[in-house]
Amino acid sequence: MKLATLQQGGRDGTLVVVSRDLARCRAVPAIAPTLLAAMDGWERAEPQLRQVYDALNSGADQGEAFDEAACHSPLPRTWQWADGSAYINHVELVRRARGAEVPASFYTDPLMYQGGSDGFIPPRGTVVAREEWGIDFEAEVTVVTGDVPMGASAEQAARAIRLVMLVNDVSLRSLIPGELAKGFGFLQSKPASAFSPVAVTPDELGAAWQGAKVHLPLQVHLNGELFGKPNAGVDMTFDFGQLVAHVAKTRALCAGSIVGSGTVSNKQGNLWGSSIANGGVGYCCLAEVRTYETIEQGKPATPFMQHGDVVRIDMRDGAGRSIFGTIENRVDTASAA
Amino acid sequence: MKLATLQQGGRDGTLVVVSRDLARCRAVPAIAPTLLAAMDGWERAEPQLRQVYDALNSGADQGEAFDEAACHSPLPRTWQWADGSAYINHVELVRRARGAEVPASFYTDPLMYQGGSDGFIPPRGTVVAREEWGIDFEAEVTVVTGDVPMGASAEQAARAIRLVMLVNDVSLRSLIPGELAKGFGFLQSKPASAFSPVAVTPDELGAAWQGAKVHLPLQVHLNGELFGKPNAGVDMTFDFGQLVAHVAKTRALCAGSIVGSGTVSNKQGNLWGSSIANGGVGYCCLAEVRTYETIEQGKPATPFMQHGDVVRIDMRDGAGRSIFGTIENRVDTASAA
């Protein structure tokens, strides 16, 4: 099943069920006015939403035309956003670039930060930030959970996964070192993220959803050029069950909580071989190519995003069809002056 | 004006207006079913809520009996919870105890962490945690904001403060060093917090609300004995306008966001003089007395909370009347086994 939220109605938008091919949609006020409301009563809402979904797919209901550009993030705001760093390759590169070891515990205990969830930007929204903040994207996979009790096992946590989405976890790289040096984690350096137009139930991914991971390439385009296509099912040290269970160790999670994978990153040889141009799978953030450059050339060469730059994030099934719709965020530094 | 949320209705509870003396209350479904809904439309709701408040105070409306024990946290869940460390004395002590300097920037750039806001515990709720996690309380003052635009000044941010509450920011001290060493801040070490039964508009504090600070002692009792009574208006390096503006530097804040002061802490001479028994103002968390013990005696002597321990947090006006009602949390380690 595919769900989206239109930028109309109140602060939480308007829930629509979207056809598998992303062509048609149907608002469902009698079932749930918003996705957040559907998450609160998922057991009741889900079977009814699936009936609408089936009718859209079969053509029994023609619905309305679906416009990704009219969407907000599926949850324009929510109760919880916690983001892991499940692709340890990314962490290894970042550490190697600054001459530090990766502690052994990082392979058994997920690195994760508490994010802000009070307002996300739309999938086609603008990233408003100052250029000197070091504007970067991070292309990731995320899940939305139902209620998860405190102390849930990874298996229990995996069963509580309701939806899968993509995210551009906007990162302000030049603010990060100062914030991390203070010791309390990210705050100003992680502004509002943008999620994919469409959230899908795990069954929608078919065989690509296995072991609580999404086994498909995540595509990133920067200013129209393919920049990355690593497989999100490869080199993911912690699956989503483990990531959700990590949050739940000392507290329950409320339905509608979002947990992220961290920047998708596959192990590759070196700077030369890792780029798309040279046959590699590329990168899901600018910071990663900059770490290769730092390791091999002594300093980064690729700049962070500048005014007008556009990042596009998408994931396609085996037949090349977009699963989640496309995130496309343009950077606007003028409005942040 | 005073507002509270009863543990009835849906996940967000039921909003009631509470009389100034905390004796009577009135549900207001025609104005706003929940406090969260009132925050979303504050400009419309506030004058109507004030009419109900005036009627309760004058006796024109007898309302219902108000029972603090029936309350949830005023916002049982919300979009944002960011907690500062505005009382630098606390930071200085913690650093001194481990032989570290306080960076000069800490006096101009607030230390703050992003907390989880997807589920708080009720004011009289139980803290379920394992004893080996090092269970501590942190008594603080917090504010609830309206919408705050990105880049707001401290003055603009102060004007966006809608409500004031107290909080017990539960902290799992034994999990903190490991998490902070990982570099991404608190996650498991900051479980669900408990807020005061009642949230009040700043005008309700009268002259005690000055310069976006609350100039009254914050009272903490541990197992029935007075443990702390530092003045929340003293030694607060950053006021609430500055704290909210810190969050807003790179992103907007949604109405209903909670921003905290950090553990209230007044500068005192030493371990001997700082305790209530010896005429000091005491402490708002166990960690603080433990830092004095570490500095002066080489190691901490006061244990963290154990099964059955109860912390009570309250603030009273000049006439000794409770302003926010009382937080009273009992520790239950048996249920976290």
Contacts between the chains, C-beta under 8 A, distances in Angstrom:
chain1	res1	chain2	res2	distance
A	10	B	40	7.4
A	11	B	40	6.1
A	11	B	254	7.6
A	40	B	10	7.4
A	40	B	11	6.1
A	77	B	79	5.1
A	77	B	254	5.7
A	78	B	79	7.5
A	78	B	118	8.0
A	79	B	77	5.1
A	79	B	78	7.5
A	79	B	79	7.1
A	79	B	117	6.1
A	79	B	118	3.4
A	79	B	119	7.3
A	80	B	116	5.9
A	80	B	117	7.0
A	80	B	118	3.8
A	82	B	116	7.5
A	82	B	187	6.7
A	85	B	184	7.8
A	103	B	182	7.9
A	105	B	182	7.9
A	106	B	182	7.7
A	109	B	182	7.7
A	111	B	182	5.7
A	111	B	183	7.8
A	111	B	184	5.7
A	112	B	184	6.5
A	112	B	187	5.6
A	113	B	114	7.5
A	113	B	184	4.2
A	113	B	185	6.0
A	113	B	187	7.0
A	114	B	113	7.5
A	114	B	114	4.6
A	114	B	115	6.6
A	114	B	116	5.9
A	114	B	185	6.6
A	114	B	186	6.9
A	114	B	187	5.4
A	114	B	190	7.9
A	115	B	114	6.6
A	116	B	80	5.9
A	116	B	82	7.4
A	116	B	114	5.8
A	116	B	247	8.0
A	116	B	251	6.8
A	117	B	79	6.1
A	117	B	80	7.1
A	117	B	117	7.3
A	118	B	78	8.0
A	118	B	79	3.4
A	118	B	80	3.8
A	118	B	253	6.2
A	118	B	254	3.8
A	118	B	256	7.6
A	118	B	257	5.6
A	119	B	79	7.3
A	119	B	251	7.1
A	119	B	252	5.8
A	119	B	253	7.6
A	119	B	254	4.8
A	128	B	150	6.9
A	129	B	250	6.6
A	133	B	250	7.0
A	150	B	128	6.9
A	150	B	336	7.6
A	151	B	336	7.2
A	172	B	250	6.2
A	175	B	250	7.3
A	180	B	183	5.5
A	180	B	184	7.7
A	182	B	103	7.9
A	182	B	105	7.9
A	182	B	106	7.7
A	182	B	109	7.7
A	182	B	111	5.7
A	183	B	111	7.8
A	183	B	180	5.5
A	183	B	185	7.7
A	184	B	85	7.8
A	184	B	111	5.7
A	184	B	112	6.5
A	184	B	113	4.2
A	184	B	180	7.8
A	184	B	185	5.0
A	184	B	186	7.0
A	185	B	113	6.0
A	185	B	114	6.6
A	185	B	183	7.7
A	185	B	184	5.0
A	185	B	185	1.8
A	185	B	186	6.7
A	186	B	114	6.9
A	186	B	184	7.0
A	186	B	185	6.7
A	187	B	82	6.7
A	187	B	112	5.5
A	187	B	113	7.0
A	187	B	114	5.3
A	187	B	246	7.7
A	187	B	247	6.8
A	188	B	246	7.3
A	188	B	247	7.8
A	188	B	249	4.9
A	188	B	250	4.7
A	189	B	250	7.5
A	190	B	114	7.9
A	191	B	250	4.3
A	191	B	251	4.2
A	192	B	251	5.1
A	192	B	252	7.6
A	246	B	187	7.7
A	246	B	188	7.4
A	247	B	116	8.0
A	247	B	187	6.8
A	247	B	188	7.8
A	249	B	188	4.9
A	250	B	129	6.6
A	250	B	133	7.0
A	250	B	172	6.2
A	250	B	175	7.3
A	250	B	188	4.7
A	250	B	189	7.5
A	250	B	191	4.3
A	251	B	116	6.8
A	251	B	119	7.1
A	251	B	191	4.2
A	251	B	192	5.0
A	252	B	119	5.8
A	252	B	192	7.6
A	253	B	118	6.2
A	253	B	119	7.6
A	254	B	11	7.6
A	254	B	77	5.7
A	254	B	118	3.8
A	254	B	119	4.8
A	256	B	118	7.6
A	257	B	118	5.5
A	336	B	150	7.6
A	336	B	151	7.2
